[in-house]
Amino acid sequence: MGLATSRLAFLEKAQEAFESVFPGSMTYNGATFACARSGEDVVEAAEPGGYENEGRVMVRVRVANLPAAGLPRETAVSLDGREYRVEECLLEPGDVAWSVELETV
């Protein structure tokens, strides 16, 4: 087994473990699939007259489940039945999963 094959196998096992420990279910374009999710972060942003809570969550989605170019900013998705919009969608070279930052609608 070559180094590239070993690395890919390791990343596949890591993604599988992430999905098991931090399970999530994402729906995009009518298809639902497993993903690994972080907890929701609440960000307080200054607003006139007070603060507004804004929920953000990070997910790792297997490359095969999203388009080759990833998801454009503002794309609507559902995560565990809650509606979100894509803030950022990144893929590190050679990774098996997209890192997607979602923001509540």
Phi, psi and omega in degrees: 000126180283168181300316180297319179293319178296317180297315179298316179298319178298313181296323177298315179294320179297316179297318178301316179295316178302316180296329179284317183279323182237066187290145175210161178230115184250139176241127178218131175055039177083354180253139178247136182210161180286149174210170175256133183233153173266174174288163180281132176263136176255120182252128177265120180247137181295132177227152177304126177085004179155206182238151177239128178279135181233120182271133176229149180215146177253140175227154171247122184239128180304140183307320183296341184271350181237162177300156182303331180269002182083196180251129178294155177303143179078005176294134178278131175220166175239134178234116181051041176082001180250140183278136179223168171237143179289128175264318181204146180221111185237148176228116176288141179305128178083000179280161181259356183217144173284144170260117185239125175263126181246149178234139180299150181278000000 
